[in-house]
Amino acid sequence: QVQLMESGGGLVQPGGSLRLSCRVPIIQLKYSAVAWFRQVAGQAREGIACISYNGDSTIYADSAKGRFHISRDDAENTHYLQMNSLQPEDTSVYFCAAGAHLGGQCRRNAAPAPYEYDYWGQGTQVTVSS
């Protein structure tokens, strides 16, 4: 069974930074794109960022552009989401997900959609508060 695992969440003050990590079994998901989502209870899951299977392309939601950065380190089987200039509205549970519905690529000119991803982590809570 393929399992992803997020870490790095926590409490941070407005304007602060966090780096989320996602352990991805690269051997099993070598040709999968990896994306980050977030979800507040009672609301739809929101796509934040995606990186293609080979790292050549990335895409960000408008809410993440200029503040968040997605990256991958295949040697470490780990993907990252660097989040800067965090605000209270960024408070959410953050999930990483992997999928190959688009041939390992990210959607063009649009944030990732949950239905494109087959494997999910359990989520990590990020709280932005003073």
N, C-alpha and C positions, 0 to 999 in steps of 0.2 A: 504494500500500500504506500502510495506516494504521500509524504507529509511535508508541509512547509511549517516553519516556526519563526514567528516574529519575536523581536526583543528590542529594548531601548526606549520604551515608552516611560512616561512619568509625569511629574508635575514641574512646570516651568513658568516663569514669570513672563508677562507680555514683553515682546521684543527679544526674547531669548531664543535659543536654538536647541534642537535635539537631532540625533541621528538614529533612525530606526534601521534595524538589521533584519534580514530574512534568510534563514538557512534554506537553500534549495538543493535538492539532490540532482546535481548537474548531469550525472550519468543517465538518469531516467528522464530528465527534462532538457536535454541538450539543445533541442530545436524549438523550445518554447519561449515565447515572450513572457516577461514578468511585469506585473503591474501592481500599483498600490491603490487601495481604495480606503474610504473611511465611511463610517456610519454612526449617526446619532440615533438613539433609541426612538422608534416611531417614524423614522424618516428613511427614504430610499438610500441605498448604498451609492456613494459618489466616487467616480473614477478620478484619481489624482494625477497619476503619471504612469508611463509605460516605457519599457526599454526592450528593444528587439532581441532576438536570440543571440545575435552576434555583437550586440552593443552599438551597431552602426546608426541606429535611429532612436530618438526619444520623442515623446509627446507629453504635454502637460495640460491640465485643466487651467482655465483662466485664473482660478483661485490660487493656483500654485506657481504660475509663471513669475520668474524673477525672484522667488523666495525659496523654492524647493529644488533639489537636484537629485535625480535618480542615477544610480550607477550599479555596476556588477563586477564582482571579482570571482571569476570561475575557478581559479586556483583554490580559493577559500570556500567555494560553494555558497557564497553569500552575496545577496543583493542589499543595496542600501537606499535609504531615502533621507537625505540631509534636508532638514527643515530649519529655515532661518526666519527672523522677524515674525515669530509666532504671535498670534492674536487670540483672544478668547474664543472667537468663532472657529478657530481650528481645533477646539476641544472635541474629541471624538474617539471612537475605537478605530484603529488603523489596521488594515489587513493587507497581506501580500497574496498574490495569486499568480498562477502560471497556466499557460494554455497555448495551443498551436492552431487555433481555428483559422487564423489569418496567415498561416505558413510561418509562424514565428515572428511576424511583423506586428507593429502597432497600427492602430487605426490612423488614417491620414487626416490631419487637421481636426481631430476630435479626441476628446478624452476617452480612455478605455471604458468599455461597457462590461458589466458583470457576466453576461451570458457568453462572453467570448473566452471565459477562463474556467478550467475544469478542476484545478487543485488550489486549495485555499489553506491558509493558516488559521489559527484560533483567534488572532487579533491581539493588539496591545493598546492599552488605554493611554491617551495623551490628554493631559489637562493643562490648560493655559489660564493661569489665574494669579492675581497678586495677593 
